[in-house]
Amino acid sequence: MERSAIIKHLIRMYGFESYLEIGVRGRETLGQIELPVVDGVDPNGQGNFTMTSDEFFESHCSRSYDVIFIDGLHLHEQVLKDIENSLTHLNDGGIIVMHDCLPEEEWHQLREGVSGKPWNGDVWKAYADLRATRADLTMYVIDTDWGCGVIKRGSQTTYQRPEEWTWDHFQQHRDELMNVVTVEEFLGYSQP
Ligand SMILES: C[S@@+](CC[C@H](N)C(=O)[O-])C[C@H]1O[C@@H](n2cnc3c(N)ncnc32)[C@H](O)[C@@H]1O
């Protein structure tokens, strides 16, 4: 199941009407979303806001959204800011989806990508930060398409944070740390 199918499933299930995508390249996902409000932010164009997500949230975002898809700059600190800003601009009952939460190999999650190869960056560490600190959120990652994280307001038992987020820790504790669910589980419990 691809990220776009997950987002479209959530839109159908919850009757969402507004969508924001951070990082739009190619419009592969954004181009499939048909809603009254579809906004895209990308400094390299292809969205209707040609700027970084920081600039967008700081001075151009004048509304909140039902679904926000985070797929911009794949670096820990930037993704953390994108999640925090998205939470501020999320409607009640809204959902954040974030791509690239489950790197398969260590090199996929390095802070610099290998040209022409899949790059997840250290997105997982931003997600993990919130798993360890935010008891007021419900979070899980669907094990498909490089790991699609889902975040909404709710509750969770926070994860015991280690001294440092390391690749070894991720590998050994991936399922619990990231709260990984299968596509079937996701389809089963994302009923309204
Ligand atoms: C992996 S691509 C997005 C792919 C697209 N979301 C999809 O589903 O196919 C990442 C995009 O993030 C954009 N980007 C990089 N830095 C950004 C930033 N600070 N804010 C927003 N977008 C950024 C890049 O220009 C690139 O187009």
PDBQT file of the ligand as one rigid body, heavy atoms in Angstrom, charges set to zero:
ROOT
HETATM    1  C1  LIG A 201      10.955  13.119  -1.140  1.00  0.00    +0.000 C 
HETATM    2  S1  LIG A 201      10.520  14.581  -1.960  1.00  0.00    +0.000 S 
HETATM    3  C2  LIG A 201       8.767  14.638  -1.789  1.00  0.00    +0.000 C 
HETATM    4  C3  LIG A 201       8.026  13.527  -2.503  1.00  0.00    +0.000 C 
HETATM    5  C4  LIG A 201       6.515  13.649  -2.528  1.00  0.00    +0.000 C 
HETATM    6  N1  LIG A 201       5.957  14.056  -1.249  1.00  0.00    +0.000 N 
HETATM    7  C5  LIG A 201       5.888  12.309  -2.897  1.00  0.00    +0.000 C 
HETATM    8  O1  LIG A 201       5.036  11.793  -2.145  1.00  0.00    +0.000 OA
HETATM    9  O2  LIG A 201       6.277  11.751  -3.924  1.00  0.00    +0.000 OA
HETATM   10  C6  LIG A 201      11.088  15.797  -0.837  1.00  0.00    +0.000 C 
HETATM   11  C7  LIG A 201      10.782  17.233  -1.260  1.00  0.00    +0.000 C 
HETATM   12  O3  LIG A 201      11.002  18.059  -0.136  1.00  0.00    +0.000 OA
HETATM   13  C8  LIG A 201      11.428  19.313  -0.608  1.00  0.00    +0.000 C 
HETATM   14  N2  LIG A 201      12.063  20.058   0.471  1.00  0.00    +0.000 N 
HETATM   15  C9  LIG A 201      13.371  20.116   0.805  1.00  0.00    +0.000 A 
HETATM   16  N3  LIG A 201      13.557  20.930   1.842  1.00  0.00    +0.000 NA
HETATM   17  C10 LIG A 201      12.325  21.393   2.203  1.00  0.00    +0.000 A 
HETATM   18  C11 LIG A 201      11.864  22.280   3.189  1.00  0.00    +0.000 A 
HETATM   19  N4  LIG A 201      12.705  22.861   4.076  1.00  0.00    +0.000 N 
HETATM   20  N5  LIG A 201      10.537  22.542   3.256  1.00  0.00    +0.000 NA
HETATM   21  C12 LIG A 201       9.678  21.963   2.380  1.00  0.00    +0.000 A 
HETATM   22  N6  LIG A 201      10.071  21.110   1.424  1.00  0.00    +0.000 NA
HETATM   23  C13 LIG A 201      11.378  20.829   1.317  1.00  0.00    +0.000 A 
HETATM   24  C14 LIG A 201      12.355  18.988  -1.778  1.00  0.00    +0.000 C 
HETATM   25  O4  LIG A 201      12.449  20.082  -2.652  1.00  0.00    +0.000 OA
HETATM   26  C15 LIG A 201      11.641  17.771  -2.384  1.00  0.00    +0.000 C 
HETATM   27  O5  LIG A 201      10.845  18.196  -3.459  1.00  0.00    +0.000 OA
ENDROOT
TORSDOF 0
